[in-house]
Amino acid sequence: MPVLLLNQEDWEILEGCPLLRHCSPALLDQITQEGRLEFFPTGATVYSPSHFCRCLGILLAGRLQVTKGTLTVSYLEPGDLFGAAALYTEAPEFVTTITARQSSRCLMLPQNSMDRLLAQDGPLRENYLRYLTGRIRFLSGRLQSLVQSGAEGKLARYLLANVREGQLTCAATDLARRLGLSRASLYRAFQSLEESGLISRHGKTISISDPAGLEGFL
């Protein structure tokens, strides 16, 4: 099979991807032989309930949005994985819709390739199990956020699930829509958490000042 033409940034993304962390250079080389590159223009559907493939995807460039109906589940950045829910199931439908919010490039690893790679490489197998465990915890938190009473609880849970390096940049209008809140309710929640010393805001950037306290708030 032809080797994928990856640039230096692609290799850096792969080496930092949670699935491939601490894996050998030989395994990365094998992945370039097993996988294929796919490109999705802005607005394109990557996966939907009726249109998907049994592949594990690694986002190399761009940004993807994961939705369930009208609910935004998450946004995927370079290095993030998707498609695990379709990999080892006979279900005829995929569980979410994945849309390219920016022009995106993905490395797709078919199920039969994942079978071989997981069977032969211990670190890869451990990383994949760790990833699945993390997804279970994340989705459990998302379910809790739907039933959490009060705007402060919804905001706190969302921030804990989505911040990167202690920060999240998001317009208030977009965040209110994701949480199913009015802008007024969102601003009251901001004020409550800020006055408690749990978060701080600078323009569109929200910083968690006290992660443990924010968890305790829930």
N, C-alpha and C positions, 0 to 999 in steps of 0.2 A: 504493500500500500504506500502511496506517496506521503512524504513527511509534510506536515502542515507548515506553511510559511508564516512563522510568528516573529514579530519584532521584539526588541529588547523590553519594551513596556509590557508586552504580553507575557514574556517569561517572568518578569517581576511579579505580575499579577498572579500567575500560576504558583510561583514559589511562596507567595504570601497567603494563598487561598487556604482556608481552614481544612479543606479536604486533603491538601497535598503537603501540609506542614510537616517537616521532618522526614519527608519521603526522599528517596535516593534520586540522583540525576538520571539513573537508568530508567526509573519508573516514569519520570517526566518525558524522557525520550520515547518510551513505549506509548504514552498517551498521545504524543504527536502522530503516532502511527495508527492508533485505534480510533481517535476522534475525528470530527469534521467541523469546519467553521461554517457558521450561518450568520447572515446579515439581515437586520430588521430596520427598515426606515422608521422615522418618527410616526407614531400612530398605528403601526402595524401590530396585529395580534400575534403574539409568540405562541401562547397556549390558550385554549378555551375549553369549556366542557366537552365540546364536540370535535375539536381539532387539536390533536396533540400527538406526540410520539413518545415511545418508551425509552427516553434518554434522560440522563442527568446532565443539566446544562451548567456551565460556568460562564458568568458574564465577564467578558474581557474589557469591554468598553461600552459606554452609554449608561442608560438608566432605565429600569423596568418597574412598572407598577403592578402590584398583585391585588386583585379585587375579588370580592365575593358578593355578587349582586351589586348593590350600591355602596357597600362597605369597602373602604380601602384597608387591606390587611397589612401591607408593608410596601416599601420601596426597596429595590435591589440596586446595589452599587457594584462596580468592578470587584471581582473576587468572590461575590456571593453566588450561591448555588440555587438552582430551581429544578423542578421536575421530579423530585424524589417521590412524590405521591403517585406518580404514574409508573415508576420503575418496576415494582414488584407487586402488581395487583392485576386482577382480571376485570376490574370495573370498567364499564364501557365509557364512562365520562371522567374527565379531569375535574378536580375539586374547586379550582379557581380559574380566573381569567388573568393572563399576564400580557401586558401591553407595553410596547416600547414608548417611553416618554421622551427619549432622545434616540437618535440613530444609534443602534446597538450592534455589537458583534459578540457572538457567543461560541464557545467550544462545546460541542455536543458529544457525549459519551453514551453509545448505545448500551442496552441492557446486557447483551452478550459480552461486550467488552468489560463492563463493570463486573460481571460474574468472574471473569478470568483475573482481573486486577485485584479484586477483593480476596480471591482465593489464594493468590500468591504473595500478597504484600501485607504484612502485619500492621505496620504504621498506618497504611491507607485504610485498612479495615477498622482500626481503632478510631481514626479521624471521622470516618463515615458514621459509626455508631454514636460518637460524641455529637456530631452534627444533628442526627435524628433526635437524640435526647434533648438537645437545645431547642429544636423545633417544637417538640411536645411541650416544653416549658413555656415557650413563647406563645403558642396557640392557647395554652391554658390561661395564660395571663390576659390574652386578648378576649377570651370568653368571660373572664372575671370582670374585665373593664366594661363589658356590655351590661352587666347586671349591677355594677358598682353604683350605689346611689350618690348623687351629687356631682356637680361639675368638677369640683376639686379632685375627687377620686378618679374620674375619667381622665383628667389631665395628668395626674400623678402617674397613673399606670401607663399611659401612652408615652410619657417622657422616659420612664424607666425602661420601657421596651425598645425605644427607638433612638435614644441618644448615642452618639459616637464620640468617644473621648470626652464625655461629659457635656457635650453641646448638641443642640439641634437648631438648624436654621429653617424657619418655615413662616410664611405669611399667616397672620391671624385669621384671615378669611378662610384660607385653605385648612388650617388646623381646626377651626370651628366646624367646618364641613366634615372633616374626618371623624370628629368626635360626636357629631350629631347635636351640636350645641349652637345657641345663638351667640353672636359676637358679644352681647352684653354679659351673658352667663360665663363665657370664656374669660372676659376681662375681670370679672369678679373672682374667678378661680385663680387667675394670675395674681391678683392682688392678695388673696388669702395665702397662697403659697409663698409669695415674696415677703409678706409681713411675718411669716413664720420662719423666715431665713432659709427656706429649703431650695429656692431657685432665685435666679436673677435674670433680667432681660436687658438687652442692648439692641434696639431696633428689632430685627426679625430673629435674632439669635437668642436662644434660651439656654442658660447654663444651670446645671444642677449643682447647687452649693453644698448640699448635705444628702448624698444618696441614701445613707442609712436612715436618716430622719424622714426622707420622702417615703421609703418603704414602711417605716414605722407609722407614718401618717395614715397608711391604708389599713 
